[in-house]
Every structure is written in C-alpha cells, then in structure tokens.
Amino acid sequence: MKLNHLFKPITINNLEIRNRIVLSPMGIGAYNDDETVSDEYVDFVKARAKETGLIITTGARVSSRYGAFRFFGCSDDMQIPGLRRLSKAAHLSGAKIFLQILELGGADPESPWVPSVDVPLYRDEWKNTNPPKELKTSQIEELVEAFVNAALRAQESGFDGVELDGAENFLISDFICPCMNRRNDKYGGSFENRMRFPVEILREIKEVCGEDFSVGFKFNAYYDLPEGIDLNLGVKIALKMAEAGATYIHEWSFSKLDKPMSLFQYTPMPNLYQPRNTTLPIAKNLKLHLPAVPIIVVGGILKPDEADNILAEGWADMIAVGRGFIADDLWAEKAKAGACIRPCIRCHVCHHEVAVLGNLLVCSVNPDVLLQNQPEKAVHPKKVMVVGAGPGGITAALTADQRGHNVNLYEKEDEIGGKLIPGSAPDFKHEFGDLLRYFRDEIKSSSVILNKNCTVTPSVIREKAPDVLIIATGAEAFLPAIPGIDRQNVIQATEALINTHRYENGKLVIIGGGDVGCETAVLMARRGNDVSIVEMLPALMETEEIKHNTVILEQLILEAGVSVYTSSTITEITDNAVLIRRSKNNMLEIPVDLVVLATGYTPAAGRVMELRKECRTSYALGDCMQPGRLRNAISEGYRIGRLI
C-alpha cells in the first residue's frame, strides 16, 4: 500500500519535519546517577532516528529538588554535554528532536509535591508515612523558572524544541485538573487560574528562547476522575495552550492508578487483547475544534497503513509510535520501503520491566532492543543444524544465517511456528498472527534451508554431521494424575486452539486457569460451546505478573459467559462428565462432551540429551530445557545464534 500521507512533510512553527512519524517519549530504565544522559539512551534514539520525522525524548526533570525517581535531567549545566550528544544522535539521521521536560509532582512517592493536599479522592491514601506536601506560591514561581532554564539548556544543547509534559499524574497535570487542584490563590480555583502554571511556563520559554523555538504540549485530554477532564474540557485546555503559543498538542488519556492502564477509558497503551488506535476519538475531537493546530495522536498505533489512513481522514496531523519502535527500531525506515516490520504484540513486557520492576527495557520479540547492533560476521562459517522451528529455533537460525553460517532448520510438522501457531489462533490476540507471518517471511527471505515434515533422530544428526547442533524442540505436555485423563474425550489446549471449528455447541471443561486455558475458554465459548474452567489456585491467572493483560482477559471470560471454578480439583474424568472437589465435603459433577487440558508443560530433557550426544558442539534452548515465555525462547535463540 502506498503511504501518501505518513511520509508527507509538515511544518510546525517554521520547523520543517520530513514526515508525520513521531517516536513517542519512552523510558528505557537506563539512567546515570547524576541524571546525565546515558550511553544506552543515546544509542536507543540513534537506532530509531532513521526516516523518523520527530523524536520526543523521555521526560527530563527540570529540578532535582522535587524528585527521587531516577530520570535524566536538564536542571544543571553539567548535563548539557550529554543532552548535546542526544540531539546529535537524532540529527545525524535527519530527524528533529524535542526534549520533553517535566516535574513528577505527586507521581513521585518519595518526594511528592502537589498543588493541593485537600483532595477528597486521595484523602485516605495520603494519610501515610510520606504524605504529599502542598507547594507554596513562591515554590511554584521557582518551578516556572526551572522549566524556563531547562528549555534554555535544551536550546543550547541543539534540540529543535521542548515538550511540556502535562500528562499522567505529573505536576502540570495536577494543576490543570479540577480534581487535583483545590487551591484558592492565583494558581487555583477558576479555569484561568488552574491554567496559569503551564501558561506562564510556555510564555516565558517563548520569551527567553525566542518565538521560533518550538514548545509542544502533552496533556490528559481525557482524565477519567471525578471532577476530572472530559472531552469538552480537554478541548478548552488545548485551545488555551494553543493561544499561549503551543506548537502542537500531544493528546493522552489517564485515570487513577489504582487500576491497570488497560482499564482506562481510551487507554493510551492497549494490550494484546484490545483493539489498536484506542485514543483516536480524543484526537478527532481535538482536531474538530482546533483545525489549525497540529495534533499528535497516540494509542497502540502499530500499522503504517492505519496510521496513513488516520492522516488521510484528517483526524490528526502526526502519529506517535512507541512500542512499535521497541519491537523494530527501523519501523519508520521499513514503513517507507514497504518492508516487513517486526510486529509488536502488545504484551506489556516492556512497560512492566521498566515502569513496574525498575529494570532495563526488555522486548518479547526484539532481543536486540538495547544492543542495537548487527551480529558480526563469523570468521569461520560453520554447518549449523537447528532442530525445531518454533520462535526460539527460528531466531537462532536467522541469527546464525545473518552471521554467514550455513544453516539447516528442521521441523517435524508441515508448518513452522511452534506454539505460536495455536497461540495466534484467538482472533482477539490481534498481533500474534502478524508475528507468525513475520517469522515465516523472514525464513523465506533468508538463506536458511528449511526442512519440514522431518523428524530428527540421532541417526539423522550422524548423517548430516553438523559442526553445531541447536535443539529447540519444545516441551512436552504435562499430564496430571487424574483418573480418566487418557480417555478419547480429552485433548490438549493446542489441539483445541488449532482446530476450533471442530468443536461447536458442546459442553467443555478446561483444566487449568492460566492464560492459555483462559484464552481457549473465550475462543471456545465464542463458538457456541458451554465452557467451564477448573483451576486449583484461588484465582485465574494468579501467577501471571502483568495485570494489564489479565484484567482484560478476565473481562472477556465474563462477557463470554464462561463458568469458573477456582480452588477446585478434578478427581475423575468419565465419558460424559468431570467430577470436581471444591472443598472437603463439596463435590460437583459437570456434564461434558470434551475436556481440554491447559495444565502446562514439562521439559523434554531425556530426548534433548539423546540428540546432543551426536554433536560435539551443541546447544539447547527454549521450552525443551525450561518451559517459559515467548521472550525467553527468542532471546535465548538470539544469544546462541551470536555465540556460534
């Protein structure tokens, strides 16, 4: 598809940007103790600047006094050299770059400063050992000056502009939201007073840095709180900032953080079970009322053709892409060339690792997310045999192939993809099918020799005599010791997912309430089946860490009418029923036509060792050694491919 709009230049405030693609501001968890820009972040931006129009950095703190979280800063002149390296990293590839500047305010639990402490919504929560402190008028005025000085440092460092971050629950956001601002001085009360803080910052930056220096504004154009910001107030705020000189409006949506972000109205970070392009109604509403003001739209925008259509319809002027650039640093370059983009599957691993666990950025599908370098060519090319064409085996084969090795990939089935095949069967897992197609296309376009319908035995390895053997054959299904588990009416979840069309309008019991069992339950219920899940633990998906995902899957289970039996065990399977123990004296019999096992996997260590004995240099990866997540198999495949 020809992208007639995505790569059209745009001029904002006399600054010409070569196209409409914006790299969203994203933290990667790599910060120096003195808040100078880290080498990792410079490399991260540099790798994503190719053919990107505008880069907006992760937030830089304007004052070191009011925060304790690790960030990078622009509060001191000693931070300028690092900031200058960052701006050059973007400019080397022709991208423009804005420094996002912020203060955390009440979002920083160790040193929270807020406009008001008498906020009914938070009154009970703030009665803790470190309650927020209310800013004095003189401190607000000092913060205005800190924002202005930060902008001056950004200008001196070569940035093309700055973005004021008034989104999420950061300080500027607290000032403009009626729920959070209960002041009765010039910085609170009326709409004009609530807007005074960001307006003063913006106007003074323009006065000091010059009218040609661009200042964008990101804010919660919808803030789902009592006395929050609805779509009408969002327009009013945007108009006020545009009148004050904002170069563009960058919309965002937020709510109270006592619930996962995936449950927000207009969630800005939709997960794998939700549609893409989720904040588009907000952008359309802003564009309708601010036709002359550039609007940046966000919200799980991953596909270039959908981004192009948003622009074609006039719903926004620029497209912010975040996780798409994490999954594939060449997202913009590949979009322009019409090349295959490695798809983000919206699994929330990146956000969970950085924002929740405080670790470095991780991506399930991009094992090179922070290394950002091509594997070096092998000095001595070797004959490599990879057994098993799941995601881990494919990644190992592709990586070894990139390094110049002679690679043969063996798969016992008719199609490659491994567990990604049943994993992509639910149509509500929107990008998993894209990932499966991506892997298959990459193998086709590589020099890897693919051998399908081929079961590898020790004799086959002896015959082929590889220099290096990589085993990625996957795990074996775990069979719990339940009487009747070997009956004809019992199948594995993988079989049910692949052959969904065979099972309609029946009575199904799924044993296992992890994510696989729950996904299978939803898919089967949508085929007209009467579905029940039986889970030993007290809750479904209890061991799953990323609640952004599980809460939505739980909603889908509820909507599908699936019956759930937690803290329960199956004592027997018969030809037409399962017997369940819910407590010592509480037994239940459920009629069934089909029992589906989603009870996990166990390593195939014996078979792996049998194969590895046939080659002096051998590796094993993925589920065959330790059942794990998709990201574990892909990262291990990449690591081994680089080792050879």
C-alpha positions as semicolon CSV with decimal commas, in nm:
position;residue;x (nm);y (nm);z (nm)
1;M;0,000;0,000;0,000
2;K;0,132;0,343;-0,093
3;L;0,159;0,572;0,209
4;N;0,053;0,907;0,063
5;H;0,024;1,093;0,393
6;L;0,255;0,935;0,650
7;F;0,567;1,050;0,468
8;K;0,442;1,394;0,372
9;P;0,648;1,676;0,531
10;I;0,489;1,904;0,789
11;T;0,595;2,249;0,905
12;I;0,526;2,344;1,265
13;N;0,631;2,685;1,396
14;N;0,869;2,734;1,099
15;L;1,031;2,397;1,168
16;E;1,007;2,158;0,875
17;I;0,976;1,792;0,972
18;R;1,030;1,541;0,694
19;N;0,729;1,323;0,774
20;R;0,447;1,263;1,022
21;I;0,608;0,984;1,228
22;V;0,682;1,067;1,592
23;L;0,892;0,846;1,817
24;S;0,693;0,857;2,141
25;P;0,863;0,957;2,464
26;M;0,958;0,631;2,636
27;G;1,186;0,548;2,925
28;I;1,423;0,253;2,886
29;G;1,531;0,219;3,250
30;A;1,891;0,324;3,182
31;Y;1,979;0,634;3,386
32;N;2,302;0,769;3,529
33;D;2,312;0,857;3,897
34;D;2,391;1,222;3,821
35;E;2,096;1,234;3,577
36;T;2,317;1,289;3,276
37;V;2,202;1,114;2,959
38;S;2,314;0,751;2,950
39;D;2,501;0,595;2,659
40;E;2,222;0,337;2,629
41;Y;1,962;0,606;2,571
42;V;2,173;0,786;2,311
43;D;2,213;0,457;2,124
44;F;1,841;0,382;2,162
45;V;1,748;0,713;1,996
46;K;2,018;0,689;1,730
47;A;1,894;0,345;1,621
48;R;1,538;0,477;1,578
49;A;1,612;0,806;1,404
50;K;1,638;0,664;1,051
51;E;1,349;0,806;0,844
52;T;1,168;0,915;1,162
53;G;1,024;1,266;1,146
54;L;1,023;1,381;1,507
55;I;1,171;1,226;1,820
56;I;1,031;1,326;2,158
57;T;1,258;1,214;2,439
58;T;1,154;1,056;2,763
59;G;1,091;1,313;3,035
60;A;1,384;1,517;3,164
61;R;1,341;1,655;3,512
62;V;1,373;2,033;3,537
63;S;1,454;2,049;3,908
64;S;1,645;1,798;4,119
65;R;1,483;1,925;4,438
66;Y;1,142;1,771;4,391
67;G;1,210;1,418;4,279
68;A;1,366;1,089;4,387
69;F;1,299;0,855;4,093
70;R;1,590;0,805;3,856
71;F;1,548;1,009;3,539
72;F;1,776;1,209;3,324
73;G;1,769;1,578;3,391
74;C;1,809;1,925;3,249
75;S;1,839;2,103;3,582
76;D;2,214;2,165;3,575
77;D;2,462;2,286;3,314
78;M;2,678;1,980;3,370
79;Q;2,401;1,780;3,199
80;I;2,436;1,977;2,874
81;P;2,715;1,766;2,715
82;G;2,502;1,452;2,741
83;L;2,197;1,633;2,611
84;R;2,402;1,760;2,318
85;R;2,506;1,403;2,233
86;L;2,140;1,306;2,235
87;S;2,031;1,580;1,996
88;K;2,318;1,494;1,761
89;A;2,214;1,128;1,761
90;A;1,880;1,231;1,609
91;H;2,015;1,495;1,372
92;L;2,273;1,259;1,221
93;S;1,987;1,072;1,051
94;G;1,785;1,382;0,963
95;A;1,525;1,359;1,240
96;K;1,413;1,653;1,450
97;I;1,418;1,611;1,826
98;F;1,229;1,770;2,115
99;L;1,330;1,735;2,479
100;Q;1,032;1,652;2,698
101;I;1,056;1,842;3,026
102;L;0,861;1,763;3,340
103;E;0,829;1,754;3,713
104;L;0,684;1,440;3,871
105;G;0,497;1,616;4,149
106;G;0,268;1,375;4,330
107;A;0,376;1,091;4,099
108;D;0,699;1,059;4,295
109;P;0,622;0,859;4,611
110;E;0,949;0,953;4,781
111;S;0,921;1,329;4,744
112;P;0,567;1,421;4,640
113;W;0,478;1,787;4,584
114;V;0,126;1,875;4,469
115;P;-0,089;2,185;4,411
116;S;-0,329;2,077;4,687
117;V;-0,327;1,823;4,967
118;D;-0,700;1,850;5,038
119;V;-0,808;1,625;4,751
120;P;-1,111;1,412;4,851
121;L;-1,026;1,133;4,607
122;Y;-0,684;1,083;4,769
123;R;-0,754;1,195;5,126
124;D;-0,732;0,848;5,279
125;E;-0,441;0,731;5,062
126;W;-0,232;1,034;5,151
127;K;-0,251;0,962;5,526
128;N;0,073;0,768;5,516
129;T;0,432;0,799;5,630
130;N;0,523;1,027;5,342
131;P;0,218;1,239;5,253
132;P;0,243;1,492;4,971
133;K;0,342;1,848;5,050
134;E;0,147;2,140;4,911
135;L;0,352;2,381;4,704
136;K;0,380;2,739;4,824
137;T;0,320;3,018;4,575
138;S;0,690;3,110;4,585
139;Q;0,786;2,750;4,507
140;I;0,554;2,744;4,206
141;E;0,720;3,058;4,075
142;E;1,060;2,894;4,124
143;L;0,939;2,592;3,926
144;V;0,828;2,816;3,640
145;E;1,182;2,949;3,630
146;A;1,320;2,594;3,645
147;F;1,114;2,494;3,339
148;V;1,239;2,801;3,152
149;N;1,602;2,730;3,240
150;A;1,557;2,369;3,131
151;A;1,428;2,490;2,794
152;L;1,730;2,717;2,761
153;R;1,960;2,421;2,827
154;A;1,771;2,219;2,566
155;Q;1,813;2,500;2,315
156;E;2,184;2,529;2,395
157;S;2,213;2,151;2,355
158;G;2,082;2,163;1,999
159;F;1,723;2,046;2,048
160;D;1,467;2,173;1,799
161;G;1,216;2,235;2,075
162;V;1,077;2,111;2,403
163;E;0,757;1,938;2,504
164;L;0,587;2,031;2,830
165;D;0,461;1,712;2,989
166;G;0,123;1,783;3,145
167;A;0,004;1,424;3,114
168;E;-0,043;1,129;3,350
169;N;-0,030;1,234;3,717
170;F;0,270;1,462;3,683
171;L;0,284;1,811;3,831
172;I;0,146;2,017;3,542
173;S;-0,138;1,768;3,507
174;D;-0,226;1,815;3,874
175;F;-0,250;2,191;3,826
176;I;-0,487;2,182;3,528
177;C;-0,720;1,907;3,659
178;P;-1,010;2,032;3,877
179;C;-0,999;1,714;4,085
180;M;-0,637;1,767;4,185
181;N;-0,618;2,147;4,216
182;R;-0,811;2,283;4,518
183;R;-0,600;2,595;4,566
184;N;-0,757;2,935;4,637
185;D;-0,469;3,157;4,524
186;K;-0,381;3,273;4,173
187;Y;-0,282;2,916;4,075
188;G;-0,616;2,752;4,156
189;G;-0,992;2,783;4,161
190;S;-1,107;2,911;3,822
191;F;-1,013;2,762;3,487
192;E;-0,786;3,060;3,418
193;N;-0,607;3,016;3,748
194;R;-0,563;2,641;3,706
195;M;-0,408;2,706;3,365
196;R;-0,180;2,981;3,493
197;F;0,113;2,748;3,577
198;P;0,154;2,585;3,231
199;V;0,067;2,909;3,050
200;E;0,333;3,103;3,242
201;I;0,589;2,832;3,165
202;L;0,506;2,831;2,795
203;R;0,502;3,211;2,753
204;E;0,825;3,264;2,944
205;I;1,001;2,992;2,742
206;K;0,893;3,164;2,422
207;E;1,007;3,499;2,557
208;V;1,350;3,373;2,663
209;C;1,420;3,120;2,385
210;G;1,250;3,314;2,105
211;E;0,926;3,268;1,917
212;D;1,090;3,033;1,667
213;F;1,177;2,785;1,942
214;S;0,903;2,524;1,943
215;V;0,715;2,429;2,260
216;G;0,473;2,139;2,235
217;F;0,220;2,041;2,500
218;K;0,127;1,689;2,603
219;F;-0,166;1,651;2,840
220;N;-0,454;1,434;2,954
221;A;-0,718;1,543;2,706
222;Y;-0,936;1,291;2,888
223;Y;-0,874;1,233;3,261
224;D;-1,117;0,977;3,398
225;L;-1,161;1,108;3,754
226;P;-1,449;1,262;3,947
227;E;-1,418;1,630;3,851
228;G;-1,157;1,521;3,601
229;I;-1,116;1,627;3,239
230;D;-1,385;1,528;2,992
231;L;-1,360;1,574;2,616
232;N;-1,507;1,926;2,629
233;L;-1,268;2,045;2,899
234;G;-0,985;1,880;2,709
235;V;-1,065;2,099;2,408
236;K;-1,080;2,407;2,629
237;I;-0,736;2,331;2,776
238;A;-0,588;2,268;2,432
239;L;-0,730;2,595;2,298
240;K;-0,583;2,786;2,592
241;M;-0,236;2,639;2,539
242;A;-0,255;2,696;2,164
243;E;-0,345;3,061;2,224
244;A;-0,045;3,086;2,457
245;G;0,180;2,963;2,175
246;A;0,194;2,583;2,194
247;T;0,347;2,446;1,873
248;Y;0,134;2,132;1,882
249;I;-0,099;1,937;2,109
250;H;0,001;1,581;2,203
251;E;-0,306;1,406;2,340
252;W;-0,306;1,146;2,617
253;S;-0,560;0,971;2,836
254;F;-0,529;0,879;3,202
255;S;-0,710;0,771;3,517
256;K;-0,637;0,682;3,877
257;L;-0,356;0,430;3,913
258;D;-0,547;0,203;4,148
259;K;-0,643;0,013;3,832
260;P;-0,427;-0,108;3,544
261;M;-0,384;0,125;3,249
262;S;-0,559;-0,122;3,020
263;L;-0,883;-0,048;3,208
264;F;-0,866;0,325;3,141
265;Q;-1,132;0,479;2,921
266;Y;-0,944;0,543;2,593
267;T;-0,642;0,354;2,726
268;P;-0,323;0,504;2,576
269;M;-0,146;0,166;2,597
270;P;-0,389;-0,104;2,481
271;N;-0,276;-0,459;2,548
272;L;-0,276;-0,769;2,330
273;Y;-0,648;-0,838;2,388
274;Q;-0,765;-0,486;2,299
275;P;-0,811;-0,305;1,968
276;R;-0,541;-0,072;1,837
277;N;-0,568;0,306;1,794
278;T;-0,759;0,350;2,118
279;T;-0,732;0,725;2,178
280;L;-0,834;0,818;1,825
281;P;-1,173;0,961;1,943
282;I;-0,981;1,209;2,159
283;A;-0,762;1,322;1,870
284;K;-1,061;1,354;1,637
285;N;-1,242;1,567;1,893
286;L;-0,942;1,796;1,936
287;K;-0,890;1,825;1,562
288;L;-1,255;1,916;1,511
289;H;-1,222;2,214;1,745
290;L;-0,859;2,307;1,670
291;P;-0,831;2,262;1,292
292;A;-0,526;2,488;1,261
293;V;-0,328;2,332;1,546
294;P;-0,112;2,022;1,480
295;I;-0,245;1,726;1,680
296;I;-0,033;1,422;1,770
297;V;-0,235;1,102;1,820
298;V;-0,127;0,805;2,034
299;G;-0,272;0,473;2,148
300;G;-0,130;0,146;2,018
301;I;-0,074;0,266;1,661
302;L;0,141;-0,001;1,501
303;K;0,049;-0,042;1,136
304;P;0,170;0,211;0,877
305;D;-0,143;0,176;0,662
306;E;-0,369;0,251;0,958
307;A;-0,151;0,548;1,052
308;D;-0,171;0,675;0,695
309;N;-0,549;0,644;0,696
310;I;-0,575;0,845;1,020
311;L;-0,389;1,127;0,848
312;A;-0,588;1,089;0,526
313;E;-0,915;1,129;0,717
314;G;-0,785;1,446;0,884
315;W;-0,822;1,302;1,235
316;A;-0,468;1,401;1,337
317;D;-0,156;1,558;1,190
318;M;0,121;1,338;1,332
319;I;0,135;0,979;1,453
320;A;0,313;0,884;1,776
321;V;0,456;0,531;1,764
322;G;0,603;0,387;2,083
323;R;0,604;0,012;2,127
324;G;0,624;-0,037;1,751
325;F;0,970;0,122;1,765
326;I;1,067;-0,100;2,058
327;A;0,981;-0,412;1,860
328;D;1,157;-0,284;1,548
329;D;1,397;0,010;1,569
330;L;1,369;0,053;1,190
331;W;0,990;0,094;1,199
332;A;0,995;0,420;1,003
333;E;1,256;0,311;0,751
334;K;1,076;-0,017;0,683
335;A;0,739;0,158;0,657
336;K;0,879;0,387;0,390
337;A;1,036;0,098;0,199
338;G;0,729;-0,124;0,233
339;A;0,947;-0,383;0,409
340;C;0,834;-0,636;0,668
341;I;0,819;-0,478;1,015
342;R;0,875;-0,698;1,317
343;P;0,540;-0,657;1,492
344;C;0,487;-0,552;1,850
345;I;0,247;-0,800;2,012
346;R;0,145;-0,551;2,285
347;C;0,232;-0,795;2,563
348;H;0,321;-0,512;2,806
349;V;0,654;-0,677;2,894
350;C;0,841;-0,355;2,812
351;H;0,623;-0,140;3,037
352;H;0,623;-0,399;3,316
353;E;1,001;-0,433;3,322
354;V;1,074;-0,058;3,320
355;A;0,781;0,106;3,500
356;V;0,684;-0,169;3,746
357;L;1,005;-0,359;3,819
358;G;1,253;-0,076;3,758
359;N;1,465;-0,285;3,521
360;L;1,620;-0,214;3,183
361;L;1,393;-0,227;2,881
362;V;1,305;-0,576;2,754
363;C;1,103;-0,672;2,446
364;S;0,944;-1,011;2,383
365;V;1,006;-1,004;2,008
366;N;1,318;-0,789;1,982
367;P;1,611;-0,948;2,167
368;D;1,839;-0,670;2,041
369;V;1,629;-0,388;2,185
370;L;1,917;-0,216;2,369
371;L;2,219;-0,362;2,187
372;Q;2,107;-0,221;1,851
373;N;2,388;-0,373;1,650
374;Q;2,401;-0,630;1,378
375;P;2,561;-0,964;1,466
376;E;2,920;-0,976;1,346
377;K;3,005;-1,200;1,055
378;A;3,162;-1,530;1,156
379;V;3,533;-1,564;1,082
380;H;3,488;-1,933;1,002
381;P;3,141;-2,020;0,869
382;K;3,006;-2,344;1,011
383;K;2,749;-2,603;0,922
384;V;2,464;-2,541;1,167
385;M;2,170;-2,773;1,226
386;V;1,869;-2,630;1,412
387;V;1,606;-2,880;1,526
388;G;1,266;-2,726;1,594
389;A;1,114;-2,428;1,410
390;G;0,935;-2,252;1,691
391;P;1,017;-1,887;1,770
392;G;1,340;-1,980;1,950
393;G;1,467;-2,213;1,680
394;I;1,373;-1,969;1,404
395;T;1,553;-1,684;1,582
396;A;1,864;-1,895;1,630
397;A;1,858;-1,999;1,264
398;L;1,809;-1,643;1,136
399;T;2,082;-1,503;1,361
400;A;2,331;-1,771;1,259
401;D;2,237;-1,711;0,894
402;Q;2,300;-1,336;0,930
403;R;2,645;-1,418;1,056
404;G;2,724;-1,618;0,743
405;H;2,686;-1,973;0,872
406;N;2,532;-2,247;0,659
407;V;2,206;-2,318;0,839
408;N;1,958;-2,604;0,802
409;L;1,634;-2,573;1,000
410;Y;1,434;-2,891;1,068
411;E;1,067;-2,907;1,165
412;K;0,865;-3,223;1,220
413;E;0,534;-3,054;1,133
414;D;0,406;-2,924;0,800
415;E;0,430;-2,559;0,907
416;I;0,682;-2,363;1,112
417;G;0,595;-2,153;1,414
418;G;0,573;-2,400;1,700
419;K;0,347;-2,290;1,985
420;L;0,297;-1,958;1,810
421;I;0,055;-2,139;1,577
422;P;-0,203;-2,223;1,846
423;G;-0,102;-1,906;2,032
424;S;-0,214;-1,693;1,740
425;A;-0,544;-1,878;1,689
426;P;-0,761;-1,649;1,908
427;D;-0,871;-1,358;1,690
428;F;-0,866;-1,134;1,995
429;K;-0,487;-1,166;2,017
430;H;-0,452;-0,911;1,745
431;E;-0,081;-0,915;1,650
432;F;0,022;-1,275;1,720
433;G;-0,077;-1,379;1,369
434;D;0,137;-1,094;1,238
435;L;0,434;-1,229;1,431
436;L;0,381;-1,578;1,291
437;R;0,373;-1,440;0,936
438;Y;0,681;-1,228;1,009
439;F;0,884;-1,532;1,116
440;R;0,774;-1,729;0,812
441;D;0,855;-1,442;0,576
442;E;1,197;-1,392;0,735
443;I;1,284;-1,757;0,685
444;K;1,171;-1,739;0,320
445;S;1,385;-1,434;0,251
446;S;1,693;-1,574;0,429
447;S;1,948;-1,831;0,317
448;V;1,828;-2,080;0,579
449;I;1,740;-2,417;0,425
450;L;1,406;-2,527;0,567
451;N;1,326;-2,896;0,606
452;K;0,961;-2,954;0,702
453;N;0,789;-3,281;0,789
454;C;1,122;-3,409;0,912
455;T;1,164;-3,580;1,249
456;V;1,527;-3,558;1,357
457;T;1,669;-3,869;1,521
458;P;2,025;-3,942;1,634
459;S;2,088;-4,120;1,303
460;V;1,980;-3,812;1,106
461;I;2,228;-3,599;1,301
462;R;2,505;-3,850;1,236
463;E;2,418;-3,847;0,866
464;K;2,417;-3,466;0,836
465;A;2,728;-3,429;1,058
466;P;2,677;-3,062;1,157
467;D;2,955;-2,856;1,317
468;V;2,698;-2,708;1,555
469;L;2,368;-2,855;1,672
470;I;2,090;-2,642;1,823
471;I;1,794;-2,820;1,985
472;A;1,473;-2,618;2,010
473;T;1,211;-2,890;2,003
474;G;0,979;-2,750;2,267
475;A;0,839;-2,905;2,582
476;E;0,610;-3,199;2,642
477;A;0,257;-3,151;2,771
478;F;0,224;-3,211;3,143
479;L;-0,039;-3,472;3,225
480;P;-0,177;-3,450;3,579
481;A;-0,254;-3,774;3,758
482;I;-0,630;-3,769;3,710
483;P;-0,824;-4,093;3,661
484;G;-0,964;-4,094;3,309
485;I;-0,717;-3,843;3,166
486;D;-0,636;-4,086;2,885
487;R;-0,995;-4,103;2,758
488;Q;-1,087;-4,019;2,399
489;N;-1,278;-3,710;2,508
490;V;-0,962;-3,544;2,647
491;I;-0,741;-3,324;2,426
492;Q;-0,466;-3,066;2,469
493;A;-0,538;-2,693;2,452
494;T;-0,307;-2,664;2,150
495;E;-0,527;-2,906;1,955
496;A;-0,842;-2,723;2,060
497;L;-0,699;-2,386;1,951
498;I;-0,578;-2,508;1,612
499;N;-0,899;-2,698;1,534
500;T;-1,157;-2,470;1,690
501;H;-1,402;-2,527;1,405
502;R;-1,437;-2,893;1,506
503;Y;-1,579;-2,812;1,847
504;E;-1,907;-2,623;1,844
505;N;-2,223;-2,617;2,056
506;G;-2,089;-2,868;2,307
507;K;-2,013;-2,886;2,678
508;L;-1,645;-2,824;2,750
509;V;-1,439;-2,827;3,067
510;I;-1,095;-2,670;3,055
511;I;-0,850;-2,787;3,320
512;G;-0,612;-2,504;3,403
513;G;-0,684;-2,135;3,451
514;G;-0,359;-1,983;3,328
515;D;-0,356;-1,753;3,028
516;V;-0,364;-2,043;2,778
517;G;-0,665;-2,201;2,949
518;C;-0,845;-1,869;2,969
519;E;-0,778;-1,781;2,604
520;T;-0,900;-2,125;2,499
521;A;-1,214;-2,081;2,710
522;V;-1,303;-1,749;2,546
523;L;-1,242;-1,881;2,196
524;M;-1,445;-2,195;2,258
525;A;-1,731;-2,004;2,418
526;R;-1,748;-1,780;2,112
527;R;-1,803;-2,096;1,905
528;G;-2,126;-2,160;2,090
529;N;-1,988;-2,400;2,348
530;D;-2,089;-2,414;2,714
531;V;-1,747;-2,373;2,876
532;S;-1,620;-2,416;3,231
533;I;-1,270;-2,358;3,368
534;V;-1,143;-2,557;3,665
535;E;-0,840;-2,410;3,845
536;M;-0,663;-2,534;4,159
537;L;-0,545;-2,188;4,268
538;P;-0,774;-1,932;4,433
539;A;-0,789;-1,711;4,122
540;L;-0,747;-1,734;3,747
541;M;-0,402;-1,644;3,615
542;E;-0,282;-1,591;3,970
543;T;0,083;-1,644;3,880
544;E;0,073;-1,407;3,582
545;E;0,266;-1,091;3,669
546;I;0,132;-0,846;3,413
547;K;-0,211;-0,747;3,538
548;H;-0,256;-0,505;3,247
549;N;-0,323;-0,821;3,046
550;T;-0,504;-1,048;3,289
551;V;-0,774;-0,796;3,381
552;I;-0,883;-0,769;3,018
553;L;-0,879;-1,145;2,965
554;E;-1,093;-1,181;3,278
555;Q;-1,339;-0,936;3,123
556;L;-1,351;-1,143;2,806
557;I;-1,420;-1,455;3,014
558;L;-1,708;-1,281;3,189
559;E;-1,851;-1,148;2,861
560;A;-1,828;-1,495;2,703
561;G;-2,031;-1,649;2,986
562;V;-1,760;-1,894;3,092
563;S;-1,822;-2,068;3,427
564;V;-1,522;-2,052;3,661
565;Y;-1,438;-2,295;3,942
566;T;-1,131;-2,183;4,136
567;S;-0,978;-2,356;4,441
568;S;-1,104;-2,674;4,278
569;T;-0,953;-3,002;4,163
570;I;-1,079;-3,263;3,921
571;T;-1,094;-3,607;4,081
572;E;-1,208;-3,806;3,778
573;I;-1,293;-3,777;3,410
574;T;-1,562;-4,006;3,269
575;D;-1,702;-4,041;2,918
576;N;-1,963;-3,771;2,981
577;A;-1,869;-3,584;3,300
578;V;-1,592;-3,450;3,521
579;L;-1,601;-3,480;3,898
580;I;-1,479;-3,175;4,089
581;R;-1,384;-3,134;4,454
582;R;-1,441;-2,773;4,561
583;S;-1,384;-2,841;4,931
584;K;-1,359;-3,141;5,161
585;N;-1,732;-3,208;5,155
586;N;-1,830;-3,022;4,839
587;M;-1,826;-3,237;4,527
588;L;-1,965;-3,134;4,190
589;E;-2,033;-3,323;3,868
590;I;-2,022;-3,129;3,540
591;P;-2,156;-3,291;3,219
592;V;-1,901;-3,273;2,934
593;D;-1,856;-3,362;2,573
594;L;-1,490;-3,259;2,572
595;V;-1,216;-3,200;2,830
596;V;-0,934;-2,963;2,734
597;L;-0,601;-2,974;2,917
598;A;-0,421;-2,644;2,976
599;T;-0,202;-2,776;3,254
600;G;0,134;-2,655;3,129
601;Y;0,445;-2,826;3,002
602;T;0,745;-3,019;3,125
603;P;1,100;-3,019;2,980
604;A;1,195;-3,294;2,735
605;A;1,538;-3,333;2,891
606;G;1,585;-3,700;2,805
607;R;1,524;-3,658;2,434
608;V;1,737;-3,344;2,426
609;M;2,037;-3,521;2,575
610;E;1,992;-3,810;2,335
611;L;2,023;-3,574;2,039
612;R;2,301;-3,358;2,183
613;K;2,528;-3,661;2,222
614;E;2,559;-3,678;1,843
615;C;2,740;-3,346;1,801
616;R;3,048;-3,219;1,983
617;T;2,922;-2,857;1,990
618;S;2,557;-2,840;2,081
619;Y;2,307;-2,612;2,250
620;A;1,952;-2,646;2,375
621;L;1,712;-2,358;2,417
622;G;1,355;-2,267;2,496
623;D;1,084;-2,490;2,637
624;C;1,272;-2,816;2,582
625;M;1,503;-2,709;2,866
626;Q;1,273;-2,492;3,075
627;P;0,918;-2,400;2,974
628;G;0,891;-2,024;2,963
629;R;0,756;-1,724;2,781
630;L;0,793;-1,628;2,417
631;R;1,055;-1,369;2,505
632;N;1,272;-1,631;2,677
633;A;1,283;-1,851;2,367
634;I;1,352;-1,561;2,130
635;S;1,622;-1,402;2,346
636;E;1,794;-1,738;2,401
637;G;1,778;-1,818;2,030
638;Y;1,937;-1,483;1,953
639;R;2,208;-1,530;2,216
640;I;2,305;-1,875;2,087
641;G;2,296;-1,758;1,726
642;R;2,552;-1,492;1,815
643;L;2,771;-1,736;2,008
644;I;2,843;-1,972;1,721
